[in-house]
Amino acid sequence: MTQITFIEFDGTEHSVNAEIGRSLMRAAIDNGVPGIDADCGGECSCATCHVILTAEDYTTLGIPREDEEAMLGLNPETTQTSRLSCQIKVTEQLDGMRVQLPEYQF
């Protein structure tokens, strides 16, 4: 298991144990983290699992694929380090990761 901390827009933190090999989105949903809507169920066809990474974590994970970029482009609250949590696979390397949640999911 890998520990990930999700930080709501208001600063409330939710530390969860995420199963290696599953998506960051699934870790949030399975642990009842508010703010990850995941309307498409992790199919990269919406942007309601948007998270904001640190610059370091964004660099480590690499740039989003074209389809993920297209979905992020529909969301007015994206940043330079935004990703869709359904497209991030949990690995041991992510242990201790802290991700910000936007105020709203679109």
C-alpha positions as CSV (number, residue, x, y, z in Angstrom):
1,M,0.0,0.0,0.0
2,T,1.0,3.6,-0.7
3,Q,-0.1,6.5,1.4
4,I,-1.6,9.4,-0.5
5,T,-3.0,12.6,1.0
6,F,-5.9,14.4,-0.8
7,I,-6.3,18.1,0.3
8,E,-9.7,19.6,-0.2
9,F,-10.0,23.2,-1.4
10,D,-10.7,24.3,2.2
11,G,-7.6,22.6,3.5
12,T,-9.2,19.5,4.9
13,E,-6.8,16.6,4.5
14,H,-7.7,12.9,3.8
15,S,-4.8,10.5,4.0
16,V,-5.6,7.1,2.5
17,N,-3.8,3.8,1.8
18,A,-3.9,3.3,-1.9
19,E,-3.5,-0.1,-3.5
20,I,-0.5,-0.3,-5.9
21,G,-1.6,-0.7,-9.5
22,R,-5.0,0.9,-9.1
23,S,-5.7,4.5,-10.1
24,L,-5.5,7.5,-7.8
25,M,-9.2,8.1,-8.6
26,R,-10.1,4.6,-7.4
27,A,-8.1,5.2,-4.1
28,A,-10.1,8.4,-3.5
29,I,-13.5,6.8,-4.3
30,D,-12.8,3.6,-2.3
31,N,-11.8,5.7,0.8
32,G,-14.7,8.2,0.6
33,V,-12.7,11.3,-0.3
34,P,-15.1,14.1,-1.1
35,G,-14.4,16.2,-4.2
36,I,-13.6,13.3,-6.6
37,D,-16.8,12.8,-8.6
38,A,-15.5,10.4,-11.2
39,D,-18.7,10.7,-13.3
40,C,-17.3,8.5,-16.1
41,G,-16.0,5.8,-13.8
42,G,-12.4,6.3,-14.8
43,E,-12.7,6.1,-18.6
44,C,-11.0,9.5,-19.3
45,S,-14.2,10.9,-20.8
46,C,-14.9,13.6,-18.3
47,A,-12.8,15.8,-16.0
48,T,-14.5,15.2,-12.6
49,C,-11.5,13.5,-11.1
50,H,-9.2,16.5,-11.6
51,V,-6.4,16.9,-9.2
52,I,-3.5,19.4,-8.9
53,L,-0.1,18.0,-8.3
54,T,3.1,19.6,-7.0
55,A,5.5,20.5,-9.8
56,E,7.8,17.7,-8.7
57,D,5.1,15.0,-8.8
58,Y,3.9,16.3,-12.2
59,T,7.4,16.0,-13.6
60,T,7.8,12.5,-12.1
61,L,4.5,11.3,-13.6
62,G,5.1,12.9,-17.0
63,I,2.8,14.9,-19.2
64,P,-0.8,13.8,-19.8
65,R,-1.8,11.8,-23.0
66,E,-3.7,13.7,-25.7
67,D,-7.1,12.4,-24.6
68,E,-6.4,13.5,-21.0
69,E,-5.3,16.9,-22.2
70,A,-8.6,17.2,-24.1
71,M,-10.6,16.5,-21.1
72,L,-8.6,18.9,-18.9
73,G,-9.1,21.5,-21.5
74,L,-12.9,21.5,-20.7
75,N,-12.2,22.4,-17.1
76,P,-11.7,26.2,-16.4
77,E,-9.9,25.5,-13.1
78,T,-6.9,23.6,-14.5
79,T,-3.3,24.6,-13.7
80,Q,0.0,23.7,-15.3
81,T,0.2,20.7,-13.0
82,S,-3.3,19.4,-13.4
83,R,-4.0,15.8,-14.1
84,L,-7.0,13.4,-14.1
85,S,-6.6,11.1,-11.2
86,C,-8.1,8.2,-13.2
87,Q,-5.0,8.3,-15.4
88,I,-2.5,8.1,-12.6
89,K,-1.5,4.6,-11.5
90,V,-0.5,4.2,-7.9
91,T,3.1,3.0,-7.5
92,E,5.5,2.7,-4.5
93,Q,7.2,5.8,-5.9
94,L,4.0,7.9,-5.0
95,D,4.2,7.0,-1.3
96,G,3.6,10.3,0.6
97,M,2.2,12.1,-2.4
98,R,0.0,15.1,-1.5
99,V,-2.6,16.2,-4.1
100,Q,-4.8,19.3,-4.1
101,L,-8.5,19.1,-5.1
102,P,-10.0,22.0,-6.9
103,E,-13.0,23.9,-5.5
104,Y,-15.3,22.5,-8.1
105,Q,-15.2,19.5,-10.6
106,F,-16.5,20.2,-14.1
